[in-house]
Amino acid sequence: MKNAKEETYMQILKRELGSEQPSWKLGVFRVRLPFVHYRFESSEALQAILMCATCLGAIPILTSVLGIPFELAWSMVIINGLLYNMHALLGDPVVPGWITPSIPLTIAYLTQFEMGPVRIQALIALQLLVAFTFLFMGITGLAGKLMRIVPDSIKSGILLGAGFAAIIGEFAVEKGRFNLYPFSIAIGTLLSYFLLFSERFKEMRKNHALVNLFGKYGMLPAIFASIIIAPLCKELPFPNIEVGSFIKIPEFSNILRQVSVFGVGFPNVDLFVKAIPMAIMVYIIAFGDFVTSGALLKEADRVRTDEKIDFNSNRSNLISGIRNLIQGILIPYVPLCGPLWAAVSAAVFERYKEGREGMDSVYSGVGTFRWMTFICVSIVPIVSLVQPTLPVALSLTLLVQGFVCTRLAMTICKDHIDMGIAGVMAAVIAVKGAAWGLGVGIILFLLLVRIKERKIELMEEV
């Protein structure tokens, strides 16, 4: 006689070989609920406990840029964590995140405005413009067409540029976090690379049960190591775990009064006009995430023939647009709302490739992780545990993202011309910004590539 847990498990596994994970169809969306359409994955749940430190890394950004208290910023992070779950819920098979490479550009843009309501209104205007861009691209279907018609050299250049920008930003002489926490970041990054990408480690996992146990948890051991190494090297203080209270309830009244459009007022037209160039650059950067998502999922789909993965860039644009729209109105968020957390998505997909016994569906991995990060950023003892290491956790995820982006960029290129265009374009993106990089990439493509031949190749692929 099967118990209720076993029956539920069998219902979740009720997927025909080679088909999509069961869902409820809602237009372009595919609704999937945890424990109904996909199972709970313990490995991703445990990763989320400490990886939520990166999500909490938005707190110092919000407090310093917007001048708001820690508790209010924490409340905004919790609401942001809840909205992350829209992706797995509505059929987007990725771990969503910030538009991370745009953060330095966004901060520099906002510092042009006086601290207080005006600066918050400037952020609201920017995030709403970004939201409308995502929604327009998704509703019109231009997002999917753009993914198909953009040349491989340009896609590669965007990915490579995002990778360069992420890595260079951490090692920059003046503002890079590596200069502040060298031992924690160096050891944590090397351990992350070894656990996620090492062929030697993959072989070791096959022969040693203990090593295989470490491998199931992605970047978790690296984050945990940083929590220990940072205080021992006197780079960060030891955590002071709070046990007096357990759950943090968001300060909704303060949110409405201090940061939402209902409290600070709706931005005027002038602020929207000023934000247009920045919004364009942000979407160009976010486009790199769609390219990364497609490349990562295509790679995973080739390995896992038991499940058909449906990545729809139009759907991903719509969900990202909805998130930015909600947050632009209620909790304007400096990191903005992006379609992909590349580092964690890569970790989840690497475990997904190991087979159905390890992870039933891609949705069970990404869904479990995001529900658990939402829960964990609300739990006071966990937040107090990881709070001192927030800068290091943010650095680790950026450096892993840099590795993933550069690796994928190189696999996209088809010949030496693609490689050259991608390399030059990436360097310009890292030094001059996304808009300059895209312009250089387009000019080089038009000058160096035979357009007719590429059109024939594109038609054959379609």
TIMITI-801013 format. One line per 2 residues: their letters; for each residue x negated, y negated, z negated of N, C-alpha, C. Coordinates in steps of 0.1 Angstrom, whole numbers. Example, Ala and Ser with C-alpha at 12.3 -4.5 7.8 and 13.67 -1.06 7.14 Angstrom:
2
as	-132,57,-78,-123,45,-78,-132,33,-78; -128,22,-71,-137,11,-71,-129,0,-79
***
This chain:
462
mk	-9,12,0,0,0,0,-9,-12,0; -8,-21,10,-16,-33,11,-11,-43,2
na	-20,-51,-5,-16,-62,-13,-13,-74,-4; -8,-85,-10,-4,-97,-3,-16,-103,4
ke	-28,-103,-3,-40,-109,3,-44,-102,16; -43,-88,16,-47,-81,27,-38,-83,39
et	-24,-84,36,-14,-86,46,-17,-99,53; -19,-110,45,-22,-123,50,-34,-123,59
ym	-45,-116,54,-57,-115,62,-55,-108,75; -46,-98,76,-44,-91,88,-35,-100,98
qi	-26,-108,92,-19,-117,100,-28,-127,107; -37,-132,99,-46,-142,105,-55,-136,116
lk	-59,-124,114,-67,-117,124,-59,-113,137; -47,-116,137,-38,-111,148,-41,-120,161
re	-52,-118,166,-56,-125,178,-61,-115,189; -55,-115,200,-59,-106,211,-73,-109,215
lg	-80,-99,219,-94,-100,223,-95,-109,235; -104,-120,233,-106,-129,244,-96,-140,246
se	-86,-141,237,-76,-152,237,-79,-163,227; -71,-173,227,-72,-184,217,-67,-180,204
qp	-72,-186,193,-66,-184,180,-52,-189,180; -43,-181,173,-28,-185,173,-26,-199,168
sw	-16,-205,173,-13,-219,169,2,-222,173; 6,-234,168,19,-240,172,16,-251,182
kl	22,-250,194,20,-260,204,28,-273,202; 21,-284,202,28,-297,201,22,-306,211
gv	27,-306,223,21,-314,234,7,-309,237; -2,-319,237,-16,-316,239,-23,-310,227
fr	-16,-311,215,-22,-306,203,-18,-291,201; -27,-285,193,-25,-271,188,-26,-270,173
vr	-14,-270,167,-14,-271,152,-18,-257,146; -28,-258,137,-33,-246,130,-34,-250,115
lp	-28,-242,106,-28,-244,92,-37,-234,85; -45,-238,75,-53,-228,68,-44,-217,61
fv	-49,-205,61,-42,-193,55,-30,-189,63; -27,-196,74,-16,-193,83,-21,-189,96
hy	-30,-198,102,-35,-196,115,-50,-193,115; -57,-194,104,-71,-190,102,-74,-188,88
rf	-84,-179,86,-87,-175,72,-97,-185,65; -98,-183,53,-108,-191,44,-122,-184,46
es	-132,-193,48,-146,-188,50,-154,-192,37; -158,-183,29,-165,-186,17,-178,-193,19
se	-185,-189,30,-198,-196,33,-197,-210,35; -187,-214,44,-185,-228,47,-180,-236,35
al	-172,-229,26,-167,-235,14,-179,-239,5; -188,-230,3,-200,-232,-5,-209,-243,0
qa	-210,-243,14,-218,-254,20,-212,-268,17; -199,-268,17,-191,-281,16,-194,-287,2
il	-196,-279,-8,-197,-284,-22,-209,-294,-23; -220,-290,-16,-232,-300,-17,-233,-308,-5
mc	-228,-304,7,-228,-312,19,-219,-324,18; -210,-324,8,-201,-335,6,-210,-347,2
at	-222,-345,-2,-231,-356,-5,-233,-366,6; -233,-360,18,-235,-369,30,-222,-377,32
cl	-210,-372,30,-198,-379,31,-198,-391,21; -203,-388,9,-204,-398,-2,-214,-408,1
ga	-223,-405,11,-233,-415,15,-227,-428,20; -214,-427,24,-208,-439,28,-206,-449,17
ip	-206,-445,5,-203,-454,-7,-213,-465,-8; -227,-462,-8,-236,-474,-8,-235,-483,4
il	-231,-477,15,-230,-486,27,-218,-495,26; -207,-490,21,-195,-498,19,-197,-509,8
ts	-203,-505,-3,-205,-514,-14,-214,-526,-10; -225,-523,-3,-235,-533,1,-230,-542,12
vl	-223,-536,22,-219,-544,34,-206,-552,31; -196,-545,24,-183,-552,22,-182,-558,8
gi	-192,-556,-1,-192,-562,-14,-181,-557,-23; -177,-544,-22,-166,-539,-30,-172,-530,-41
pf	-164,-528,-51,-169,-519,-63,-171,-505,-59; -179,-497,-66,-182,-483,-64,-169,-475,-64
el	-160,-477,-74,-148,-469,-75,-139,-471,-63; -138,-483,-58,-130,-486,-46,-136,-479,-34
aw	-149,-480,-32,-155,-473,-21,-154,-458,-22; -154,-453,-34,-152,-438,-36,-138,-435,-31
sm	-128,-443,-35,-114,-440,-31,-113,-440,-16; -120,-449,-9,-120,-449,6,-126,-437,12
vi	-136,-432,6,-143,-419,10,-133,-407,9; -125,-407,-2,-116,-396,-4,-105,-396,7
in	-100,-408,10,-90,-409,21,-96,-405,34; -108,-410,37,-115,-406,49,-116,-391,50
gl	-120,-385,39,-121,-370,38,-108,-363,42; -97,-368,37,-84,-362,41,-82,-363,56
ly	-85,-374,62,-82,-376,76,-91,-368,85; -103,-363,80,-111,-354,87,-104,-342,92
nm	-95,-337,83,-88,-325,86,-78,-325,98; -76,-337,103,-67,-338,115,-73,-330,127
ha	-86,-329,128,-92,-323,139,-89,-308,140; -92,-300,129,-89,-286,129,-74,-284,129
ll	-67,-293,122,-52,-292,122,-45,-293,135; -51,-302,144,-44,-305,157,-52,-298,169
gd	-61,-289,166,-67,-281,177,-80,-285,182; -88,-294,175,-101,-298,179,-112,-289,172
pv	-119,-280,179,-127,-270,172,-141,-275,168; -142,-286,161,-154,-292,157,-153,-297,142
vp	-165,-299,136,-166,-306,123,-167,-321,127; -157,-329,124,-158,-344,128,-166,-351,117
gw	-170,-363,121,-178,-371,112,-178,-386,115; -189,-393,112,-190,-407,115,-194,-409,130
it	-195,-421,134,-202,-425,146,-216,-429,141; -224,-420,137,-235,-422,129,-246,-431,136
ps	-250,-429,148,-260,-438,154,-256,-453,155; -242,-455,154,-238,-469,155,-239,-477,142
ip	-241,-470,131,-241,-476,118,-250,-488,117; -263,-487,121,-272,-499,120,-267,-510,129
lt	-261,-507,141,-256,-518,149,-244,-525,143; -235,-516,137,-223,-522,130,-227,-531,118
ia	-236,-526,110,-241,-534,99,-246,-548,103; -255,-547,114,-261,-559,119,-250,-569,124
yl	-240,-563,131,-229,-572,136,-221,-578,125; -218,-570,114,-210,-576,103,-217,-586,95
tq	-230,-585,94,-238,-595,86,-237,-609,92; -232,-610,104,-230,-624,111,-219,-631,104
fe	-210,-624,96,-199,-630,90,-201,-631,75; -194,-641,69,-196,-643,55,-190,-632,47
mg	-197,-628,36,-192,-617,28,-178,-621,22; -169,-611,22,-156,-614,17,-145,-610,27
pv	-133,-616,27,-122,-613,36,-125,-614,50; -133,-624,54,-137,-627,68,-145,-615,74
ri	-154,-610,66,-162,-599,71,-154,-586,72; -145,-584,62,-136,-572,63,-127,-573,75
qa	-122,-585,78,-113,-587,90,-121,-584,102; -134,-588,103,-143,-585,114,-144,-570,116
li	-145,-563,105,-146,-548,106,-133,-542,111; -122,-548,106,-109,-543,110,-107,-545,125
al	-111,-557,130,-109,-559,144,-118,-550,152; -130,-547,148,-139,-538,155,-133,-524,155
ql	-128,-519,143,-123,-505,142,-110,-503,150; -102,-513,150,-90,-513,158,-93,-512,173
lv	-102,-520,178,-106,-520,192,-112,-506,196; -120,-500,187,-125,-487,189,-114,-477,190
af	-104,-478,181,-92,-469,181,-85,-470,194; -82,-482,198,-75,-484,211,-82,-478,223
tf	-96,-479,222,-104,-474,233,-103,-458,233; -104,-452,222,-102,-438,221,-88,-433,226
lf	-78,-440,221,-64,-437,225,-62,-439,240; -67,-450,245,-65,-452,260,-72,-441,268
mg	-84,-437,264,-91,-427,272,-84,-414,270; -79,-411,259,-72,-398,257,-58,-397,264
it	-50,-408,263,-37,-409,269,-37,-408,284; -47,-416,290,-48,-417,304,-54,-404,310
gl	-61,-396,302,-68,-385,307,-82,-389,312; -86,-401,311,-99,-405,316,-111,-399,309
ag	-108,-395,296,-119,-389,288,-123,-376,295; -114,-367,298,-117,-355,305,-124,-357,318
kl	-119,-366,326,-125,-369,339,-139,-375,338; -141,-383,328,-154,-389,325,-164,-378,322
mr	-160,-368,314,-168,-357,310,-173,-349,323; -164,-348,333,-167,-340,345,-175,-348,355
iv	-173,-361,356,-180,-369,367,-193,-375,362; -195,-376,349,-208,-382,345,-219,-372,349
pd	-230,-377,356,-241,-368,360,-248,-362,348; -254,-350,350,-261,-343,340,-273,-352,334
si	-279,-359,343,-290,-368,338,-286,-378,328; -274,-384,331,-268,-394,322,-264,-388,308
ks	-257,-376,309,-253,-369,297,-265,-366,289; -276,-360,296,-288,-357,288,-294,-369,282
gi	-294,-380,289,-300,-393,284,-293,-398,272; -279,-397,272,-272,-401,260,-275,-392,248
ll	-275,-379,250,-279,-370,239,-293,-372,234; -302,-373,243,-316,-375,239,-318,-389,232
ga	-311,-399,237,-312,-412,231,-306,-412,217; -295,-405,215,-289,-403,201,-299,-396,192
gf	-305,-386,197,-315,-378,189,-327,-387,186; -332,-394,195,-344,-403,192,-340,-414,182
aa	-328,-420,184,-324,-430,175,-322,-425,160; -317,-413,159,-315,-407,146,-328,-405,139
ii	-338,-399,146,-351,-396,140,-359,-408,138; -360,-417,148,-368,-429,146,-363,-438,134
ge	-349,-438,133,-344,-446,122,-348,-441,108; -350,-428,107,-355,-423,94,-369,-426,91
fa	-377,-427,102,-392,-429,100,-396,-444,102; -387,-453,105,-390,-467,107,-398,-472,96
ve	-408,-481,99,-417,-486,88,-410,-494,78; -401,-502,82,-394,-511,72,-382,-505,65
kg	-373,-499,73,-360,-495,68,-358,-480,67; -368,-472,71,-366,-458,71,-366,-452,57
rf	-357,-443,55,-356,-436,41,-368,-427,38; -375,-422,49,-386,-413,47,-397,-420,38
nl	-399,-433,40,-409,-440,33,-406,-441,18; -393,-440,14,-389,-441,0,-389,-427,-6
yp	-385,-417,1,-384,-403,-4,-391,-393,5; -404,-394,6,-411,-386,16,-411,-371,13
fs	-414,-367,0,-414,-353,-3,-400,-346,-2; -390,-353,-7,-377,-347,-6,-372,-345,8
ia	-374,-356,16,-369,-355,30,-378,-345,38; -391,-346,37,-400,-337,44,-396,-322,41
ig	-396,-318,29,-393,-304,25,-379,-300,29; -370,-309,26,-356,-306,29,-353,-304,44
tl	-360,-313,52,-358,-312,67,-364,-300,73; -377,-297,68,-383,-284,73,-376,-272,69
ls	-370,-272,57,-362,-260,53,-349,-259,61; -343,-271,64,-331,-271,72,-334,-265,86
yf	-344,-270,92,-348,-265,106,-351,-250,105; -358,-246,95,-361,-231,94,-349,-223,93
ll	-340,-227,84,-327,-219,82,-318,-219,93; -318,-230,101,-308,-232,112,-313,-227,125
fs	-326,-229,128,-331,-227,142,-342,-218,144; -348,-213,133,-360,-204,134,-357,-190,140
er	-363,-186,150,-362,-173,155,-368,-162,146; -378,-166,139,-384,-157,129,-375,-155,117
fk	-368,-166,113,-358,-164,102,-346,-155,106; -342,-156,119,-331,-147,124,-336,-133,123
em	-348,-130,127,-353,-116,126,-354,-112,111; -358,-121,102,-359,-117,88,-345,-114,82
rk	-335,-121,87,-322,-118,82,-317,-104,85; -321,-99,96,-317,-85,100,-323,-75,91
nh	-334,-78,85,-341,-67,77,-341,-69,62; -336,-81,57,-336,-84,43,-323,-90,39
al	-316,-83,29,-303,-87,25,-303,-100,18; -314,-103,10,-314,-116,3,-316,-127,12
vn	-325,-125,22,-327,-136,32,-315,-138,40; -307,-128,43,-295,-129,51,-285,-137,43
lf	-285,-135,29,-276,-143,21,-279,-158,22; -291,-162,22,-295,-176,24,-290,-181,37
gk	-292,-173,47,-288,-177,61,-273,-180,63; -265,-174,54,-251,-176,56,-246,-190,52
yg	-255,-197,45,-250,-210,39,-256,-222,46; -261,-221,58,-266,-232,66,-275,-241,59
ml	-272,-254,58,-281,-264,52,-280,-264,37; -271,-256,31,-269,-257,16,-281,-255,8
pa	-290,-245,11,-302,-243,3,-311,-256,4; -311,-262,16,-320,-274,18,-315,-285,9
if	-302,-288,9,-296,-298,0,-299,-295,-14; -297,-283,-18,-300,-279,-32,-314,-281,-36
as	-323,-277,-26,-338,-279,-29,-341,-294,-31; -334,-303,-23,-337,-317,-24,-332,-322,-38
ii	-321,-317,-43,-316,-321,-56,-327,-318,-67; -334,-307,-65,-345,-303,-75,-358,-311,-72
ia	-362,-312,-60,-375,-318,-56,-375,-333,-59; -364,-340,-56,-364,-354,-57,-368,-359,-71
pl	-361,-354,-82,-364,-358,-95,-378,-353,-99; -383,-341,-95,-396,-336,-99,-407,-345,-93
ck	-404,-350,-81,-414,-359,-75,-412,-374,-79; -403,-376,-88,-400,-389,-93,-395,-399,-82
el	-389,-393,-71,-383,-401,-61,-369,-406,-64; -362,-397,-71,-348,-400,-75,-346,-395,-89
pf	-336,-400,-97,-334,-396,-110,-327,-382,-111; -328,-375,-122,-320,-363,-124,-305,-366,-124
pn	-297,-357,-119,-283,-360,-120,-277,-360,-134; -268,-369,-137,-261,-369,-150,-246,-365,-147
ie	-244,-352,-150,-231,-346,-146,-220,-351,-156; -209,-357,-151,-198,-361,-159,-188,-350,-160
vg	-183,-347,-172,-173,-337,-174,-161,-342,-181; -160,-355,-184,-149,-361,-191,-136,-360,-183
sf	-137,-363,-170,-125,-362,-161,-128,-353,-150; -118,-348,-142,-121,-338,-132,-118,-343,-118
ik	-106,-349,-116,-102,-354,-103,-101,-369,-102; -107,-374,-91,-106,-389,-89,-94,-392,-80
ip	-85,-400,-86,-73,-404,-78,-76,-417,-71; -74,-418,-58,-78,-430,-51,-70,-442,-57
ef	-77,-454,-57,-71,-466,-62,-63,-473,-51; -51,-468,-48,-43,-472,-37,-39,-487,-38
sn	-36,-491,-50,-32,-505,-52,-44,-515,-49; -56,-511,-53,-67,-520,-50,-71,-519,-35
il	-69,-507,-29,-71,-506,-15,-62,-516,-7; -49,-515,-10,-39,-524,-3,-43,-539,-5
rq	-47,-542,-17,-49,-556,-21,-63,-562,-16; -73,-553,-16,-87,-558,-14,-93,-556,0
vs	-89,-545,7,-95,-542,20,-85,-539,31; -73,-537,29,-63,-534,40,-59,-547,46
vf	-52,-545,58,-47,-557,65,-36,-564,57; -30,-556,48,-19,-561,40,-24,-570,29
gv	-37,-569,26,-43,-577,15,-52,-588,21; -60,-585,30,-70,-596,35,-64,-603,47
gf	-53,-597,53,-47,-604,65,-52,-598,78; -44,-599,88,-47,-594,102,-57,-603,108
pn	-67,-597,115,-78,-605,122,-72,-614,132; -77,-626,134,-73,-635,145,-79,-630,158
vd	-74,-636,169,-78,-632,183,-93,-634,184; -98,-645,179,-113,-648,180,-121,-636,175
lf	-117,-630,164,-125,-619,159,-124,-606,168; -113,-604,175,-112,-593,184,-121,-596,196
vk	-121,-608,201,-129,-612,213,-144,-609,210; -148,-614,198,-162,-612,194,-166,-598,193
ai	-156,-589,189,-159,-575,187,-159,-566,200; -155,-572,211,-154,-564,223,-168,-558,228
pm	-179,-566,228,-191,-559,232,-196,-548,223; -194,-550,210,-197,-540,200,-189,-528,202
ai	-176,-530,204,-167,-518,206,-171,-510,218; -175,-516,229,-180,-509,241,-192,-501,237
mv	-201,-507,230,-214,-499,227,-210,-487,217; -201,-490,208,-197,-479,199,-191,-467,207
yi	-183,-470,217,-177,-459,224,-187,-452,233; -197,-459,238,-207,-453,246,-215,-443,237
ia	-218,-447,225,-225,-439,215,-216,-426,212; -203,-429,210,-194,-418,206,-192,-408,218
fg	-193,-413,230,-193,-405,242,-203,-394,241; -215,-397,235,-225,-387,234,-221,-376,225
df	-212,-379,215,-207,-368,206,-198,-359,214; -190,-364,224,-182,-355,232,-190,-346,240
vt	-201,-352,246,-211,-344,253,-217,-333,245; -221,-337,232,-227,-327,223,-217,-316,219
sg	-204,-320,217,-194,-310,213,-192,-300,224; -191,-305,236,-189,-296,248,-200,-287,250
al	-213,-292,248,-224,-284,250,-226,-273,239; -223,-277,226,-224,-267,215,-214,-256,217
lk	-201,-260,220,-190,-251,221,-192,-242,233; -197,-247,244,-200,-239,256,-210,-228,252
ea	-221,-232,245,-231,-223,240,-225,-212,232; -216,-216,222,-210,-206,213,-201,-197,221
dr	-193,-203,230,-183,-195,238,-190,-184,246; -202,-186,251,-209,-176,259,-212,-164,250
vr	-215,-166,237,-218,-155,228,-206,-148,223; -196,-155,219,-184,-149,213,-173,-147,223
td	-173,-136,230,-163,-133,240,-150,-129,235; -149,-127,221,-136,-122,215,-126,-134,213
ek	-131,-146,214,-122,-158,212,-125,-168,223; -114,-173,229,-115,-184,239,-114,-197,232
id	-124,-205,233,-125,-218,227,-120,-229,236; -110,-236,233,-104,-246,241,-108,-260,236
fn	-119,-266,241,-123,-279,238,-118,-289,248; -109,-298,244,-102,-307,253,-107,-321,248
sn	-115,-328,257,-120,-341,253,-109,-352,252; -99,-350,259,-87,-359,258,-81,-358,244
rs	-79,-346,240,-73,-343,227,-82,-349,216; -95,-346,217,-105,-351,207,-105,-367,207
nl	-104,-373,218,-103,-388,219,-90,-393,211; -79,-386,214,-66,-390,207,-67,-389,192
is	-73,-377,187,-74,-375,173,-83,-386,167; -95,-388,173,-104,-398,168,-98,-412,168
gi	-90,-415,179,-83,-428,179,-73,-430,168; -65,-419,165,-56,-420,154,-63,-422,141
rn	-74,-415,138,-81,-417,126,-86,-431,125; -92,-437,136,-97,-451,135,-86,-461,133
li	-74,-458,139,-63,-467,138,-58,-467,123; -56,-456,117,-52,-455,103,-61,-462,94
qg	-74,-459,96,-84,-465,87,-87,-479,90; -85,-484,102,-87,-498,105,-76,-506,99
il	-64,-500,97,-53,-508,90,-55,-507,75; -58,-495,69,-58,-493,55,-72,-494,48
ip	-82,-487,54,-95,-486,48,-106,-489,58; -108,-501,63,-118,-503,73,-132,-497,69
yv	-137,-489,78,-148,-480,74,-161,-484,82; -171,-488,76,-183,-492,83,-189,-481,92
pl	-190,-468,88,-195,-458,97,-185,-454,108; -173,-460,108,-163,-457,118,-159,-442,118
cg	-150,-438,127,-145,-424,127,-150,-418,141; -159,-408,140,-164,-402,152,-158,-388,154
pl	-160,-382,166,-155,-369,169,-163,-357,165; -176,-360,159,-184,-349,157,-195,-352,146
wa	-196,-342,136,-208,-342,127,-217,-331,133; -227,-335,141,-235,-326,149,-242,-316,141
av	-248,-321,130,-257,-312,122,-249,-300,116; -237,-303,110,-229,-293,104,-222,-284,114
sa	-218,-291,125,-211,-283,136,-221,-273,141; -234,-277,143,-244,-268,147,-246,-256,138
av	-246,-259,125,-248,-249,114,-236,-239,115; -224,-244,116,-212,-236,116,-212,-227,129
fe	-216,-233,140,-215,-225,153,-226,-215,153; -238,-218,147,-248,-207,146,-243,-195,138
ry	-236,-197,127,-230,-186,120,-219,-179,128; -211,-187,135,-200,-182,143,-206,-172,154
ke	-218,-175,159,-224,-167,169,-227,-153,164; -228,-151,151,-232,-139,145,-221,-128,147
gr	-209,-132,150,-198,-122,152,-186,-124,144; -176,-117,147,-163,-119,141,-162,-115,127
eg	-170,-105,123,-170,-101,109,-175,-112,100; -185,-120,105,-190,-131,97,-181,-143,97
md	-175,-146,108,-166,-157,109,-155,-153,119; -143,-152,115,-132,-147,124,-130,-156,136
sv	-128,-169,133,-125,-179,143,-133,-191,141; -136,-199,152,-143,-211,150,-135,-221,142
ys	-122,-219,142,-113,-228,134,-114,-225,119; -116,-212,116,-117,-208,102,-130,-215,96
gv	-140,-216,104,-153,-222,99,-151,-237,98; -147,-244,109,-147,-259,108,-135,-263,99
gt	-124,-256,99,-113,-259,90,-116,-258,75; -122,-247,72,-126,-244,58,-135,-255,53
fr	-145,-258,61,-155,-268,57,-149,-282,54; -141,-286,63,-135,-300,61,-125,-300,50
wm	-117,-290,48,-108,-290,37,-116,-290,23; -126,-283,23,-134,-282,11,-142,-295,8
tf	-147,-302,19,-154,-314,16,-144,-325,11; -132,-325,16,-122,-334,11,-119,-331,-4
ic	-118,-319,-8,-115,-315,-22,-128,-319,-31; -140,-316,-25,-152,-319,-33,-155,-333,-36
vs	-152,-342,-26,-155,-356,-28,-145,-362,-38; -135,-355,-42,-125,-359,-52,-128,-354,-66
iv	-137,-344,-67,-140,-338,-80,-152,-345,-87; -149,-351,-99,-159,-360,-106,-172,-353,-109
pi	-172,-340,-115,-185,-334,-118,-194,-332,-105; -188,-328,-94,-195,-326,-82,-201,-339,-77
vs	-193,-349,-77,-198,-362,-72,-210,-367,-81; -208,-365,-94,-219,-370,-103,-232,-361,-102
lv	-230,-349,-97,-242,-340,-95,-250,-344,-83; -243,-348,-72,-250,-351,-59,-252,-366,-58
qp	-247,-374,-66,-248,-389,-64,-262,-394,-63; -272,-389,-72,-285,-394,-70,-292,-391,-57
tl	-288,-380,-50,-295,-375,-38,-287,-379,-26; -278,-389,-26,-270,-393,-15,-279,-398,-3
pv	-289,-406,-6,-297,-411,5,-305,-399,12; -310,-390,4,-317,-378,10,-308,-369,19
al	-296,-367,13,-286,-359,21,-283,-365,34; -281,-378,34,-279,-385,47,-290,-384,56
sl	-303,-385,51,-314,-384,60,-315,-370,66; -312,-359,58,-313,-346,63,-303,-343,74
tl	-291,-348,73,-281,-346,83,-285,-354,96; -291,-365,95,-295,-373,107,-306,-366,114
lv	-316,-361,106,-327,-354,112,-323,-341,119; -314,-334,113,-309,-322,120,-301,-325,132
qg	-293,-336,131,-286,-341,143,-296,-344,154; -307,-351,151,-317,-354,160,-323,-342,168
fv	-325,-331,160,-330,-319,166,-320,-313,175; -307,-312,171,-297,-306,179,-295,-314,192
ct	-295,-327,191,-292,-336,203,-304,-334,213; -316,-334,209,-327,-333,218,-328,-319,224
rl	-325,-309,216,-324,-295,222,-314,-294,233; -302,-299,230,-291,-297,240,-294,-306,252
am	-300,-318,250,-303,-327,261,-312,-320,272; -322,-312,267,-331,-306,276,-325,-294,283
ti	-315,-288,277,-308,-277,284,-299,-282,295; -294,-294,294,-285,-299,304,-292,-303,318
ck	-304,-307,317,-311,-312,329,-313,-300,339; -311,-303,352,-313,-292,362,-326,-293,369
dh	-332,-304,370,-345,-306,377,-353,-317,370; -366,-319,376,-375,-328,370,-370,-343,371
id	-362,-346,381,-356,-359,383,-346,-362,371; -338,-352,368,-329,-353,357,-337,-356,344
mg	-348,-348,342,-356,-350,330,-362,-363,329; -367,-369,340,-373,-382,340,-363,-393,337
ia	-351,-392,343,-340,-402,341,-336,-402,326; -334,-389,321,-330,-388,307,-340,-393,297
gv	-353,-391,300,-363,-395,291,-364,-410,290; -364,-417,302,-365,-432,302,-352,-438,296
ma	-341,-432,300,-328,-437,294,-328,-436,279; -332,-424,274,-332,-422,259,-341,-432,252
av	-353,-435,258,-362,-444,252,-356,-458,251; -349,-462,261,-342,-475,262,-331,-476,251
ia	-323,-465,250,-313,-465,240,-318,-466,226; -329,-459,223,-335,-460,210,-341,-474,207
vk	-346,-481,217,-352,-494,214,-343,-505,216; -335,-505,227,-327,-517,231,-312,-515,228
ga	-307,-502,225,-293,-500,223,-286,-493,234; -274,-489,231,-266,-480,240,-263,-486,253
aw	-258,-499,253,-254,-506,265,-266,-507,275; -278,-511,270,-290,-512,279,-293,-498,284
gl	-293,-488,276,-297,-475,280,-288,-469,291; -275,-471,289,-265,-467,299,-268,-474,313
gv	-270,-487,312,-273,-494,324,-285,-489,332; -296,-487,324,-308,-482,330,-306,-468,336
gi	-299,-460,329,-296,-446,334,-288,-446,347; -278,-455,348,-270,-456,360,-278,-461,372
il	-287,-471,370,-295,-476,380,-305,-466,385; -312,-459,376,-321,-449,380,-314,-437,388
fl	-302,-433,383,-295,-423,390,-292,-427,405; -287,-439,406,-284,-444,420,-296,-445,429
ll	-308,-449,423,-320,-450,430,-327,-437,434; -326,-427,425,-334,-415,426,-327,-402,431
vr	-314,-402,429,-307,-390,432,-299,-391,445; -298,-380,452,-290,-379,464,-276,-377,460
ik	-267,-387,461,-254,-386,456,-245,-375,463; -247,-374,476,-239,-364,483,-241,-350,478
er	-254,-347,476,-257,-333,471,-251,-331,457; -251,-341,448,-245,-340,435,-230,-338,436
ki	-224,-345,446,-209,-344,447,-206,-330,451; -213,-324,460,-211,-310,464,-212,-300,452
el	-223,-302,444,-225,-294,432,-213,-296,422; -208,-308,421,-197,-311,412,-184,-304,416
me	-182,-304,430,-170,-298,435,-171,-283,433; -183,-277,435,-184,-263,433,-182,-258,419
ev	-186,-267,409,-184,-264,395,-169,-265,391; -162,-275,397,-148,-276,394,-140,-265,401
***
